[in-house]
Amino acid sequence: MDCPVIQLAQALISRPSISPDDQGCQALLIERLKKKGFVVEDMPFGDTQNFWAHHGTDGETLAFAGHTDVVPAGDPAKWQTPPFTPTIINQHLYGRGAADMKGSVAAMIVAAERFVEKHPNHRGRLAFLITSDEEAKATNGTVKVVETLMQRNERLDYCLVGEPSSQSQLGDTVKNGRRGSLTAHLTILGTQGHVAYPHLADNPVHRATRFLDELVSTQWDQGNEFFPETSMQIANVQAGTGATNVIPGEFFVQFNFRFSSELTDKMIKERVEEMLARHQLKYELVWSLSGQPFLTRSGHLVDATTQAIRELTGRTTELSTSGGTSDGRFIAQMGAQVIELGPLNATIHKVDECVKVSDLQQLALIYERTMELLLL
């Protein structure tokens, strides 16, 4: 198809960049940005490729953030077409990453190319923050780039992340925040023994039941005008040797909190540990914090993006903080206004992932218009 956005999306999809193996996606993007006068800095960390690029002089900085990595495609035989062979069927572009988020990345790059051609002397800076590890560990990607940028006092005022945010129509939803995510890896300790001699053992599963009942039934908060109430879900449990006549010596439970801005990770940890103490449990507990909640209230970025959507689609946009985490949680630490806008999320991580061709073309126009509203 003779369309710059679709051609670039196809070129990216054809590279099987399963996290964190970039497979040359970023080299393609860097080459294009350099041709338009962007200053590009490779920022690899460990096994992850990242880059930071900017165009323009010092001043307010608008960054577009995205990732070139994708989740595995699964069994290729279950796809209509090979997952890394981009194919257009009924005006939809099929392939792993089409919606999450190589389509968005292509739209960003093309929008930036058009913008700097028309406005080479725009005010402020137009920037890109691209990583190859958002879908997997996310330990050597955006978080490391942000740490580096903060150490040298880089300015970042606005950031638009290209995550697929739309629900049923392009631009109907913009994510202006995300809940925090905190996982507990808890081992309840007991004494292994024979099931026929329970007085010689200490069953940690039995001991844990009252604690787990309280954990599940607790209302952690009531949310607020921006966030739903905090959710706790048990994800994994494990005990026993597989034998029917052995009382287990340990009981492992993994549970996750998706928490609102009404709570902090410290508050959650203290409440859980108080419960464990009250139920007189012996335990080992390891916490894993993957992100704090962040929120961008109405301001220049939200106003510019929703105006661009309204001008180009006629749609009124809903602001939402639903869903999982994104790299926006790291970028928000720089004090920037952060939102997420991308194509429909109905097929992400699924077999036959796809995006409407016209949506990607329109998304590039929305991105370009947002650049105009903030940098002209």
C-alpha positions in Angstrom: 0.0 0.0 0.0 1.4 3.4 -1.0 1.0 5.1 2.4 4.1 6.1 4.5 2.5 5.0 7.8 1.4 1.6 6.6 4.7 1.0 4.8 6.7 1.7 7.9 4.3 -0.4 10.1 4.7 -3.3 7.7 8.5 -2.9 7.8 8.5 -3.0 11.6 6.0 -6.0 11.8 8.2 -8.0 9.5 10.9 -8.0 12.1 10.2 -10.6 14.8 11.3 -8.4 17.7 10.2 -10.5 20.6 11.3 -8.8 23.8 14.0 -7.7 24.2 15.4 -8.6 20.7 14.9 -5.4 18.6 15.8 -7.1 15.3 16.8 -3.9 13.7 13.6 -2.0 14.2 15.2 0.9 16.0 18.0 1.2 13.4 15.3 1.8 10.8 13.6 4.5 13.0 16.9 6.2 13.8 17.9 6.4 10.1 14.7 8.1 9.3 14.9 10.6 12.2 18.5 11.5 11.5 17.5 12.4 7.9 15.0 14.9 9.3 17.6 16.5 11.6 17.0 14.7 14.9 19.9 14.3 17.3 19.8 10.6 18.2 21.4 9.0 21.2 21.6 5.2 21.4 21.1 4.2 25.1 21.5 0.4 25.3 21.3 -1.2 28.8 22.1 -4.9 29.2 20.1 -6.9 26.6 17.8 -4.0 25.7 18.1 -1.4 22.9 16.8 2.1 23.6 17.2 5.5 22.1 16.5 9.1 22.9 16.1 11.6 20.0 15.2 15.2 19.9 14.7 18.0 17.3 14.7 21.7 18.1 16.1 24.0 20.7 15.9 24.0 24.4 12.5 24.8 26.0 9.3 22.9 26.5 9.8 19.3 25.4 7.1 17.1 23.9 8.2 13.4 23.8 6.6 10.5 22.0 7.3 7.2 23.7 6.9 3.7 22.5 8.3 0.2 22.2 9.6 -1.9 19.3 9.3 -5.2 21.1 6.3 -7.6 20.9 5.0 -10.6 22.8 5.5 -14.0 21.3 3.1 -15.0 18.5 2.3 -18.4 19.8 1.4 -21.2 17.2 1.7 -19.6 13.8 -0.7 -22.2 12.4 -3.5 -20.6 14.4 -3.0 -17.3 12.5 -4.8 -16.4 9.2 -1.5 -15.3 7.9 2.1 -15.7 9.3 2.3 -13.4 12.3 5.5 -11.7 11.1 4.3 -11.3 7.5 2.3 -8.1 7.5 -0.8 -8.6 5.5 -3.8 -6.4 4.6 -7.2 -8.1 4.6 -10.4 -6.2 4.3 -8.6 -2.9 5.0 -7.0 -4.2 8.2 -3.3 -4.7 8.7 -2.6 -8.1 10.3 0.6 -9.1 12.2 2.1 -9.3 15.6 2.6 -5.8 16.9 0.1 -4.1 14.5 -1.8 -2.7 17.4 0.7 -3.1 20.2 2.5 -1.0 19.2 4.4 -0.9 15.9 1.4 0.8 14.3 1.6 3.6 16.8 5.4 3.9 16.4 5.0 4.1 12.7 2.3 6.8 13.0 4.6 8.8 15.5 7.6 8.7 13.2 5.7 9.7 10.1 3.9 12.5 12.0 7.2 13.8 13.2 8.7 13.7 9.7 5.8 15.7 8.3 5.8 18.2 11.2 9.5 19.1 11.0 9.3 19.4 7.2 6.5 22.0 7.6 7.9 23.6 10.7 11.7 23.2 10.9 12.0 26.2 13.3 9.3 25.1 15.7 9.6 26.2 19.3 10.8 23.9 22.1 11.8 20.3 21.4 10.1 17.3 19.8 11.6 14.1 21.2 11.3 10.3 21.1 11.9 7.7 23.8 11.9 4.2 22.3 12.7 0.9 24.0 12.8 -2.8 23.0 11.7 -4.2 26.4 8.3 -3.1 27.5 6.5 -6.4 27.1 8.8 -8.5 29.2 10.9 -7.6 32.2 11.0 -3.9 31.6 14.1 -3.6 33.7 16.7 -2.3 31.1 14.3 -0.2 29.0 12.4 3.0 29.7 13.1 3.0 33.4 16.9 3.1 32.8 16.6 5.8 30.1 14.5 7.9 32.5 17.1 7.5 35.3 19.8 8.7 32.9 17.8 11.7 31.7 16.9 12.7 35.2 20.6 12.4 36.3 21.5 15.0 33.7 18.5 17.2 34.4 16.9 16.7 31.0 13.6 18.6 30.6 10.5 16.7 29.7 7.2 18.5 29.9 4.7 16.4 27.9 4.8 12.8 26.9 2.4 10.9 24.7 2.8 7.1 24.9 1.4 5.2 21.9 -0.2 2.3 23.8 -3.4 1.1 22.3 -5.9 3.0 24.3 -9.0 3.1 22.1 -12.0 0.9 22.9 -14.4 0.9 20.0 -13.4 3.8 17.9 -10.1 5.5 17.4 -9.6 8.3 20.0 -12.6 7.4 22.1 -10.4 6.8 25.1 -7.2 8.4 26.3 -5.4 7.0 29.3 -4.4 9.8 31.6 -3.1 7.6 34.4 -2.6 4.1 35.6 -2.9 2.2 38.9 0.2 1.1 40.8 1.2 -2.6 40.8 2.6 -4.4 43.9 3.1 -8.2 44.1 3.6 -10.2 47.3 5.6 -13.5 47.2 4.6 -15.1 50.5 5.6 -18.4 51.9 3.8 -19.6 55.0 6.1 -21.9 57.1 4.9 -25.0 58.9 6.2 -28.5 59.6 6.0 -31.4 57.2 4.6 -34.6 58.5 2.4 -37.6 57.9 -1.3 -36.9 57.4 -2.2 -39.7 59.9 -0.1 -37.9 62.6 -1.2 -34.2 62.4 -0.2 -33.6 66.0 3.5 -34.2 64.9 3.2 -31.7 62.1 2.1 -28.1 61.5 0.0 -27.6 58.3 0.7 -24.1 56.9 -2.3 -24.4 54.5 -4.7 -24.7 57.4 -2.9 -21.9 59.3 -3.2 -19.6 56.3 -6.9 -20.0 55.6 -8.1 -17.3 58.0 -5.5 -14.9 56.9 -6.4 -15.5 53.2 -10.1 -15.0 54.0 -9.3 -11.6 55.5 -7.0 -10.7 52.7 -9.7 -11.5 50.1 -12.6 -9.8 52.0 -10.7 -6.6 52.9 -11.8 -3.4 51.1 -8.5 -1.6 50.7 -10.0 1.8 49.8 -12.9 3.3 47.9 -11.0 4.8 45.0 -11.5 8.4 44.0 -12.8 10.5 41.1 -9.9 9.3 38.9 -9.2 5.7 40.1 -11.4 2.7 40.9 -11.0 1.1 44.3 -7.8 -0.9 44.8 -8.0 -4.5 43.7 -6.2 -7.5 45.2 -6.1 -10.8 43.4 -4.4 -14.1 44.3 -2.5 -15.2 41.3 -0.7 -18.4 42.3 -0.8 -20.9 45.2 1.4 -23.9 45.7 1.9 -26.5 48.4 2.5 -30.2 48.9 4.8 -32.9 47.5 2.2 -34.5 45.3 1.7 -37.3 47.7 -1.7 -37.8 49.4 -0.3 -38.7 52.7 2.1 -35.8 53.4 1.3 -32.6 55.2 3.2 -29.9 53.4 5.9 -27.9 55.2 5.4 -24.7 53.2 2.6 -22.9 51.5 3.4 -20.4 48.8 0.9 -17.7 47.8 1.4 -14.9 45.2 -1.0 -12.0 45.2 -1.1 -8.7 43.4 -2.5 -5.3 44.2 -3.5 -2.8 41.6 -3.8 0.2 43.8 -5.2 3.7 43.5 -3.6 7.0 44.5 -5.5 6.6 47.8 -2.8 4.2 48.9 1.0 3.9 48.8 2.9 0.7 48.5 4.2 1.3 52.1 0.6 1.4 53.4 -0.3 -1.8 51.7 2.8 -3.6 53.0 2.2 -2.5 56.6 -1.5 -3.7 56.5 -0.6 -7.1 55.1 2.3 -7.6 57.6 0.0 -6.6 60.4 -2.5 -9.2 59.3 0.2 -11.9 59.2 1.3 -11.0 62.7 -2.3 -11.0 64.0 -2.8 -14.5 62.6 0.4 -15.6 64.3 1.9 -16.9 61.1 5.5 -17.8 60.5 6.4 -16.6 57.1 8.9 -15.3 54.5 7.7 -12.4 52.3 9.2 -10.7 49.3 7.6 -7.6 47.7 7.9 -6.6 44.1 6.8 -3.1 43.1 6.5 -2.7 39.4 5.0 0.8 39.4 3.5 3.6 41.4 0.1 5.1 40.3 0.4 8.2 38.2 -2.2 10.7 37.0 -2.2 13.6 34.6 -5.1 15.9 35.2 -6.5 18.3 32.7 -3.7 20.5 31.3 -1.9 21.4 28.0 -1.3 17.9 26.9 -4.7 16.5 27.6 -6.3 19.6 26.1 -4.2 19.5 22.9 -4.7 15.8 22.4 -8.4 15.8 22.9 -8.7 18.8 20.6 -6.8 17.1 17.9 -9.0 14.0 18.2 -12.1 16.2 18.1 -10.9 18.1 15.0 -10.0 15.0 13.0 -12.6 12.5 14.1 -15.5 14.6 15.6 -15.3 12.4 18.7 -15.4 13.4 22.4 -12.7 11.6 24.3 -13.1 9.9 27.6 -10.2 10.0 30.1 -9.5 6.7 31.8 -7.1 5.1 34.3 -8.2 1.5 33.7 -6.0 -1.4 32.6 -2.6 -2.6 33.6 0.7 -0.8 33.8 2.7 0.9 31.0 6.0 2.7 30.7 4.2 5.9 31.5 4.8 5.0 35.1 8.5 5.6 34.7 8.2 8.7 32.5 5.8 10.4 35.0 8.7 10.4 37.5 10.3 13.2 35.5 7.4 15.4 36.4 6.0 15.3 32.9 2.3 15.3 31.9 1.8 11.8 30.5 -1.0 10.3 28.6 -1.6 7.3 26.3 -3.2 7.4 22.9 -3.2 4.6 20.3 -5.4 2.4 18.2 -8.0 -0.1 19.3 -6.9 -2.6 21.9 -9.4 -5.4 21.1 -6.8 -7.7 19.4 -3.6 -7.0 21.4 -1.6 -10.0 22.4 -4.1 -12.2 20.6 -3.9 -14.5 17.5 -4.7 -12.4 14.4 -3.7 -9.1 16.0 -4.8 -6.4 13.6 -5.5 -2.7 13.2 -7.6 -0.8 10.8 -5.5 0.8 8.0 -7.5 4.0 8.1 -7.1 4.3 11.9 -3.3 4.3 11.6 -3.4 6.9 8.9 -5.7 9.0 11.0 -3.6 8.4 14.1 -0.6 9.9 12.4 -2.7 13.0 11.7 -3.8 13.3 15.3 -0.2 13.0 16.5 0.9 15.7 14.0 -1.9 18.0 15.1 -1.0 17.5 18.7 2.6 18.5 17.9 1.3 21.7 16.3 -0.9 22.6 19.2 2.0 22.2 21.7 5.1 23.3 19.7 3.8 26.2 17.5 
